[in-house]
Amino acid sequence: MGYLEILIAAVVAFLFGFAWYTALFGKAWQKEVGMTPEDAQSGMAVTHGLAFLMMCVLAFAINFVIGMHPVEEQTFAHGAFHGLMSAVMYCLPAVAIHYLYQKKSLKLFLIDGSYIALFCALMGGVLAALKLA
């Protein structure tokens, strides 16, 4: 397993998250969690550092699932499928459980859950595509 693949996939997901939580859904997300722009900036280095570390863990797990298949089957679409299925079967139910008990809004779940599903699919696609390179 190439650790560079994991780092690249995590960087891609992290950059996707930047776009998701700023330009696309930043204001709606802040409103749903009750956070001001100033609150969002507080402790940014630690938050981003730990978030990136967790993305590396997820990329490692998705890479493990993808690695169970022969290299000939590795395509972006194949990896994206496995990344998406990993999100749907593991990540989203865990987030949903927490949001239900915390009485979070459906809108917040849709913003966060869609992001998780898409970044896991993106990571899986990148990981599988890099195996062909």
C-alpha positions in Angstrom: 0.0 0.0 0.0 1.4 3.3 -1.0 1.2 5.9 1.8 1.6 8.7 -0.8 -1.8 7.5 -2.3 -3.4 8.0 1.1 -2.0 11.5 1.5 -3.0 12.5 -2.0 -6.6 11.2 -1.4 -6.8 13.0 1.9 -5.6 16.3 0.4 -8.2 16.0 -2.4 -10.9 15.4 0.1 -9.7 18.2 2.3 -9.7 20.7 -0.6 -13.2 19.5 -1.6 -14.2 20.2 2.0 -12.9 23.7 1.8 -15.1 24.4 -1.2 -18.1 22.6 0.4 -18.0 24.5 3.7 -17.1 27.9 2.3 -18.4 28.7 -1.2 -21.2 26.0 -1.4 -22.7 25.6 2.0 -20.6 27.7 4.4 -23.3 30.2 5.5 -26.1 27.5 5.7 -23.8 25.3 7.7 -22.8 28.1 10.1 -26.5 29.0 10.6 -27.5 25.3 11.3 -24.7 24.9 13.9 -25.2 28.3 15.4 -21.7 29.5 14.6 -20.5 33.0 13.6 -17.7 33.5 11.1 -15.5 34.5 14.0 -16.3 31.3 15.8 -15.4 29.3 12.7 -12.0 31.0 12.6 -11.2 30.2 16.2 -8.7 27.3 16.6 -8.5 26.8 12.9 -5.0 25.2 12.8 -5.9 22.5 15.3 -9.3 21.8 13.8 -7.8 21.5 10.2 -4.9 19.4 11.4 -7.1 16.9 13.2 -9.6 16.9 10.4 -6.8 16.1 7.9 -5.6 13.3 10.2 -9.1 11.8 10.3 -9.3 12.0 6.5 -6.0 10.1 6.3 -7.6 7.4 8.5 -10.7 7.2 6.2 -8.5 7.1 3.1 -6.5 4.2 4.7 -9.7 2.3 5.4 -11.2 2.9 1.9 -7.8 2.0 0.3 -8.0 -1.3 2.3 -11.4 -2.1 0.8 -10.3 -1.2 -2.7 -7.1 -3.2 -2.3 -9.2 -6.4 -2.0 -9.8 -6.3 -5.7 -7.3 -7.1 -8.4 -5.4 -4.1 -9.8 -7.0 -4.7 -13.3 -10.4 -3.8 -11.8 -9.1 -0.5 -10.4 -10.7 2.4 -12.1 -11.9 5.8 -10.8 -15.5 4.6 -11.0 -14.7 1.3 -9.1 -12.9 3.2 -6.3 -15.6 5.8 -6.1 -18.3 3.1 -5.8 -16.4 1.5 -2.9 -15.8 4.9 -1.2 -19.5 5.8 -1.5 -20.6 2.4 -0.1 -18.1 2.8 2.8 -19.7 6.2 3.6 -23.3 4.9 3.2 -22.7 1.8 5.3 -20.4 3.1 8.0 -20.0 6.9 8.2 -23.5 8.1 7.6 -25.3 5.8 10.0 -22.8 6.8 12.7 -23.4 10.5 12.0 -27.1 10.0 11.9 -27.2 8.3 15.3 -25.3 11.3 16.8 -27.4 13.9 15.1 -30.6 12.1 16.2 -29.6 12.2 19.9 -28.3 15.7 19.6 -31.5 16.8 17.9 -29.7 18.3 15.0 -31.7 19.4 12.0 -32.3 17.4 8.8 -30.8 20.2 6.9 -27.5 19.9 8.8 -27.5 16.2 8.3 -28.0 16.7 4.5 -25.1 19.2 4.3 -22.7 17.1 6.3 -23.9 13.7 5.1 -23.7 14.7 1.4 -20.2 16.0 2.0 -19.1 12.8 3.7 -20.6 10.6 0.9 -19.1 12.7 -1.8 -15.6 13.0 -0.3 -15.5 9.3 0.4 -16.5 8.6 -3.2 -13.9 11.1 -4.4 -11.2 9.5 -2.1 -12.0 6.0 -3.4 -11.9 7.2 -7.0 -8.5 8.9 -6.5 -7.1 5.9 -4.6 -8.1 3.4 -7.3 -7.0 5.7 -10.2 -3.6 6.1 -8.5 -3.1 2.3 -8.5 -3.2 2.4 -12.3 -0.6 5.1 -12.5 
